Amino acid sequence: MSPALRGLARWSWVPLGVAAGTYFVTPWLLRRAFAPPQRVAEGTPADLGLAAQHVWLRSDSGTRLHGWFIPGEPRSPAVIVLHGWGGNAALMLPLAPRLHQAGFHTMFLDARNHGLSEHDSFTSMPRFAADLDVAAAWLRDHEEVTEVAVIGHSVGAGAAILSASRGDVVDAVVSVSAPAHPGDMMRRQLAAIPRPIVDLVLAAVQRVIGHRFDSFAPRARIGLVDAPILLVHGAMDTVVPRGSLDELAAAQPDADVLLVPDGGHSDLAPFQRDFAAVIDFLHRSTEVADACHPGCGHS
């Protein structure tokens, strides 16, 4: 081989080396870059005058999951409340008094890598859904629980749709601010980066989590859900714009829709003002409507 050819062969390994390095290093970088922010889990049900039980569950990977179980009326449905990306159960506790007054058992769950739950290698919508499945199974083992509903926020809402699309894991879904497609949402967040680089990043993300976005995106799964669904969205949401609500409603025409005029993405206060509609949906979708007592929350 001539010196020129030997030099060409030697330098041809450079792009291959870069590509290989990117292939193996990118997942590590993504796990670091997309790790959920750790917000302090302040507040407990006791702060709201509610008796609760610390519950510790095991995820499908063996990590410990934390939840608060607040008992409701005997022989009543339970509602799992699942936060979004970077949230935790404590941040969702403002919903507890209204749900308790309505007679529901409630489980406020910390997904893995959030709140008081243990950390795992990474977090994703499918893993949120797997954690939700574990909590639902725990509740169904209790004879005082007749049915299981879920209120999910953002990624937690997408996880609720995913779980419900796979069978009878939950009996009713309240989806709050769900993204129609996580890939589309990430493209919006990375809009300042050249498209080819974004494509590489999204491909690497899907490789890390072990699922293609199209396989678990809410707009692809919601049509498979047989349980009643209430889609709640803030008209002022800039993180997950209203277009996601429109896509999900189009994909599941039987879903109820509640648009909160001054609702953003993470602030619960505007949604609390319309929470009677959520309680009414849960009553209509579960057996608690037949056992409702004075002051239970019917609007």
Secondary structure, 3 states (H helix, E strand, C coil): CCHHHHHHHHHHHHHHHHHHHHHHHHHHHHHHHCCCCCCCCCCCHHHHCCCCEEEEEECCCCCEEEEEEECCCCCEEEEEEECCCCCCHHHHHHHHHHHHHCCCEEEEEECCCCCCCCCCCCCCHHHHHHHHHHHHHHHHCCCCEEEEEEEEECHHHHHHHHHHHCCCCCCEEEEECCCCCHHHHHHHHCCCCCHHHHHHHHHHHHHHHCCCHHHHCHHHHHHHCCCCEEEEEECCCCCCCHHHHHHHHHHCCCCEEEEECCCCCCCCHHHHCCHHHHHHHHHHHCHHHHHCCCCCCCC
